[in-house]
């Protein structure tokens, strides 16, 4: 059981390291916090909350996996390597896809409510 709980510590260390070293992760955390605040302010429905939380989770997971791929790529290929660069580009592309999905979903949820306030 001790090993099980130690695993949580390693996971939190990884998240903390990403927050300390990765600007994009910090930007995404701030965006997530703003989305949650906006959700409370606009009184979004439970179904809309599910979409907001799913998007936040997808973007943060994609960024964490991208960071892991970049670290691993740098470890196995410290010098310039065209294929290693492609691996990093594809990994970054996954983050971009998740961000676009979040932007579209957020627009569908928040824009009508914001326009109604105006």
C-alpha positions as CSV (number, residue, x, y, z in Angstrom):
1,X,0.0,0.0,0.0
2,X,2.9,2.3,0.7
3,X,4.2,1.9,-2.9
4,X,0.7,2.8,-4.1
5,X,0.6,6.1,-2.2
6,X,4.2,6.8,-3.2
7,X,3.0,6.7,-6.8
8,X,0.7,9.7,-6.2
9,X,3.7,11.6,-4.9
10,X,5.6,10.9,-8.1
11,X,2.6,12.0,-10.2
12,X,2.2,15.3,-8.2
13,X,6.0,15.9,-8.6
14,X,5.6,15.5,-12.3
15,X,2.7,18.0,-12.4
16,X,4.7,20.4,-10.2
17,X,7.7,20.1,-12.4
18,X,5.7,20.9,-15.5
19,X,4.1,23.9,-13.8
20,X,7.6,25.2,-12.8
21,X,9.3,24.6,-16.1
22,X,6.7,24.8,-18.9
23,X,5.3,28.2,-19.8
24,X,2.5,26.6,-21.9
25,X,1.4,24.4,-19.0
26,X,1.1,27.5,-16.8
27,X,-0.8,29.4,-19.4
28,X,-3.2,26.4,-19.8
29,X,-3.6,26.3,-16.0
30,X,-4.6,30.0,-15.9
31,X,-6.9,29.5,-18.8
32,X,-8.5,26.5,-17.0
33,X,-9.0,28.7,-13.8
34,X,-10.5,31.5,-15.9
35,X,-12.9,29.0,-17.6
36,X,-14.0,27.7,-14.2
37,X,-14.6,31.2,-12.9
38,X,-16.5,32.1,-16.0
39,X,-18.6,28.9,-15.6
40,X,-19.6,29.9,-12.1
41,X,-20.3,33.5,-13.1
42,X,-22.5,32.4,-16.0
43,X,-24.2,29.6,-14.1
44,X,-23.6,27.0,-16.7
45,X,-25.5,23.7,-16.5
46,X,-24.2,20.4,-15.3
47,X,-23.9,19.1,-18.8
48,X,-21.9,22.2,-19.8
49,X,-19.7,21.7,-16.7
50,X,-18.9,18.2,-18.0
51,X,-17.7,19.6,-21.3
52,X,-15.7,22.3,-19.7
53,X,-14.0,19.9,-17.3
54,X,-13.4,17.4,-20.1
55,X,-11.7,20.1,-22.2
56,X,-9.5,21.2,-19.3
57,X,-8.5,17.6,-18.6
58,X,-7.7,16.9,-22.3
59,X,-5.6,20.0,-22.8
60,X,-3.6,19.5,-19.6
61,X,-3.1,15.8,-20.3
62,X,-2.0,16.5,-23.8
63,X,0.5,19.1,-22.5
64,X,1.9,16.8,-19.9
65,X,2.3,14.0,-22.4
66,X,3.9,16.4,-24.9
67,X,6.3,17.5,-22.1
68,X,7.2,13.9,-21.4
69,X,7.8,13.1,-25.1
70,X,10.0,16.2,-25.3
71,X,12.1,15.1,-22.3
72,X,12.4,11.6,-23.6
73,X,13.3,12.7,-27.1
74,X,16.0,15.0,-25.6
75,X,17.3,12.1,-23.6
76,X,17.7,9.7,-26.4
77,X,18.6,12.2,-29.1
78,X,20.6,15.1,-27.4
79,X,21.9,16.3,-30.8
80,X,20.0,17.5,-33.8
81,X,18.0,14.7,-35.4
82,X,15.3,15.4,-38.0
83,X,13.2,12.4,-36.9
84,X,13.4,13.5,-33.2
85,X,12.2,17.0,-34.3
86,X,9.2,15.4,-36.1
87,X,8.4,13.4,-32.9
88,X,8.3,16.7,-31.0
89,X,6.3,18.4,-33.7
90,X,3.6,15.7,-33.8
91,X,3.4,15.7,-30.0
92,X,3.0,19.5,-30.0
93,X,0.3,19.0,-32.7
94,X,-1.7,16.8,-30.3
95,X,-1.7,19.7,-27.8
96,X,-2.9,22.1,-30.5
97,X,-5.7,19.8,-31.6
98,X,-6.9,19.5,-28.0
99,X,-6.7,23.3,-27.6
100,X,-8.8,23.9,-30.8
101,X,-11.4,21.5,-29.5
102,X,-11.5,23.3,-26.2
103,X,-11.8,26.7,-27.9
104,X,-14.7,25.5,-30.1
105,X,-16.4,23.8,-27.1
106,X,-15.9,26.9,-24.9
107,X,-17.2,29.1,-27.6
108,X,-20.4,27.0,-28.0
109,X,-20.9,27.1,-24.2
110,X,-19.9,30.6,-23.2
111,X,-20.5,32.9,-26.2
112,X,-24.3,32.7,-26.2
113,X,-24.4,33.5,-22.5
114,X,-21.9,36.4,-22.9
115,X,-23.9,37.8,-25.8
116,X,-27.1,37.6,-23.8
117,X,-25.5,39.8,-21.1
118,X,-24.7,42.5,-23.7
